[in-house]
């Protein structure tokens, strides 16, 4: 299943409910929520109060991307705020296995993000425990960055490894994704796509539909990427 996860960080914060409603009605599956601490990444974004306040206005899956140092400290609070899936950075966790277990024990789906220069081999032992891996296609911390091409090789390698092990793994990509390049990412084996400015700059509903039109073409063609993953 191919899933669009609009990144709230790029939305108009004067009208969060309206912007979320627009992408939900247009067919987005996830809402990507970037929690930044100003330490692991240079920027500070939003936290539990914002998540809690918007939870009541949407049924979208809350895909919470924690760009914070030692995110295990906040798992319970993020769950209470309405998360369905929590993604932590391999680079931010001293004890990654423990943090993944914390997420799953809280009853949430667990994902791990890798920065562009971090090899997928760092997940060799923990991969079977994960619901999703996020391959960052830009360096985390700022929106509007240019897509890093070599991250596609990481997606191809990760999809091949997941298939070799028989894992039903979602592969998410985040950074510089547009309707124009998303087809190449699908072909590489990704199936969940984070898009910020490409969705929320201009008409959010129309931009969402542009992505979904591409998804429909690939799903109709039965490409390898379109058949990957499959978690709603």
Residue pairs with C-beta under 8 A, 6 or more apart in sequence:
1 29
1 191
1 229
1 230
1 231
1 232
2 186
2 191
2 192
2 193
2 215
2 218
2 219
2 225
2 226
3 29
3 30
3 170
3 191
3 192
3 193
4 23
4 27
4 28
4 29
4 30
4 193
4 195
4 199
4 208
4 211
4 212
4 215
5 28
5 29
5 30
5 31
5 32
5 63
5 172
5 192
5 193
5 194
5 195
6 23
6 28
6 30
6 31
6 32
6 194
6 195
6 196
6 199
6 200
6 204
6 208
7 32
7 34
7 143
7 174
7 194
7 195
7 196
7 199
7 200
8 16
8 19
8 20
8 31
8 32
8 33
8 34
8 54
9 34
9 45
9 143
9 196
10 143
10 144
10 196
10 197
10 199
10 200
10 201
11 19
11 20
11 200
11 204
12 19
12 200
16 50
16 54
16 57
17 54
17 57
19 200
19 204
20 31
20 54
20 57
20 58
20 60
21 57
21 58
22 204
22 205
22 208
23 31
23 60
23 199
23 204
23 205
23 208
24 31
24 58
24 59
24 60
25 205
26 204
26 205
26 206
26 208
26 209
26 212
27 208
27 209
27 212
28 60
28 199
28 208
29 60
29 61
29 232
30 60
30 61
30 62
30 63
30 85
30 192
31 58
31 60
31 61
31 62
31 63
32 63
32 65
32 174
32 194
32 196
33 46
33 51
33 62
33 63
33 64
33 65
33 83
34 45
34 65
34 67
35 45
35 46
35 47
35 64
35 65
35 66
35 67
35 68
35 74
35 78
36 43
36 44
36 45
36 67
36 68
36 141
37 44
37 67
37 68
37 69
38 44
39 68
39 69
40 67
40 68
40 69
40 89
40 91
40 92
40 140
41 67
41 140
41 141
42 141
42 142
43 141
43 142
47 81
48 74
48 77
48 78
48 80
48 81
49 81
51 62
51 64
51 78
51 81
51 82
51 83
52 80
52 81
52 82
54 82
55 62
55 81
55 82
61 84
61 85
62 82
62 83
62 84
62 85
63 84
63 85
63 87
63 172
63 194
64 78
64 83
64 85
64 86
64 87
65 87
65 113
65 134
65 174
65 194
66 74
66 78
66 86
66 87
66 88
66 89
66 92
67 89
67 92
67 140
67 141
68 74
68 92
69 92
70 92
70 93
70 94
71 86
71 88
71 89
71 92
71 93
71 99
72 88
72 93
72 95
72 98
72 99
72 102
75 86
75 99
75 102
75 103
75 106
75 108
76 106
78 86
79 86
79 106
79 107
79 108
83 108
84 108
84 109
85 108
85 109
85 110
85 111
85 131
85 132
86 103
86 108
86 109
86 110
86 111
87 111
87 112
87 113
87 132
87 134
87 172
88 96
88 99
88 100
88 103
88 111
88 112
88 113
89 112
89 113
89 114
89 115
89 140
90 96
90 112
90 113
90 114
90 118
90 122
90 123
91 114
91 115
91 118
93 99
96 112
96 126
97 125
97 126
97 129
100 110
100 112
100 126
100 129
100 130
101 129
103 109
103 110
104 110
104 129
109 131
109 132
109 231
110 129
110 130
110 131
110 132
111 130
111 131
111 132
111 133
111 134
111 170
111 172
112 123
112 126
112 130
112 133
112 134
113 133
113 134
113 135
113 136
113 140
113 174
114 120
114 122
114 123
114 133
114 134
114 135
114 136
114 154
115 136
115 139
115 140
116 136
116 137
116 138
116 139
116 148
116 150
116 151
119 154
120 133
120 154
120 157
120 158
120 161
123 130
123 133
127 133
127 161
127 162
127 165
127 167
127 169
128 165
128 167
130 169
131 169
131 170
131 231
132 169
132 170
132 171
132 172
132 192
132 229
132 231
133 158
133 169
133 170
133 171
133 172
134 172
134 173
134 174
134 194
135 151
135 154
135 155
135 158
135 171
135 172
135 173
135 174
135 190
136 151
136 173
136 174
136 175
137 147
137 148
137 151
137 152
137 173
137 174
137 175
137 176
137 177
138 145
138 146
138 147
138 148
138 174
138 175
138 176
139 145
139 148
143 196
143 197
144 196
144 197
145 175
145 176
146 176
147 175
147 176
147 177
147 181
148 175
148 176
151 173
151 175
152 184
152 185
152 188
155 171
155 173
155 185
155 188
155 189
155 190
156 188
156 189
158 169
158 171
158 189
159 171
159 188
159 189
159 190
159 224
159 225
159 228
160 189
162 169
162 171
162 228
168 229
168 230
168 231
169 228
169 229
170 191
170 192
170 228
170 229
170 230
170 231
171 189
171 190
171 191
171 192
171 228
171 229
172 190
172 191
172 192
172 193
172 194
173 185
173 190
173 192
173 193
173 194
174 194
175 194
177 185
177 193
177 194
177 195
177 198
178 195
178 198
179 198
179 207
179 210
179 211
179 213
179 214
182 193
182 211
182 214
182 215
183 214
183 217
183 218
185 193
185 225
186 214
186 215
186 218
186 223
186 225
186 226
187 218
187 223
187 224
187 225
188 225
189 224
189 225
189 228
190 225
190 228
191 225
191 226
191 228
191 229
191 230
192 229
193 211
195 207
195 211
198 207
198 211
199 207
199 208
199 211
200 207
201 207
215 226
218 225
218 226
219 226
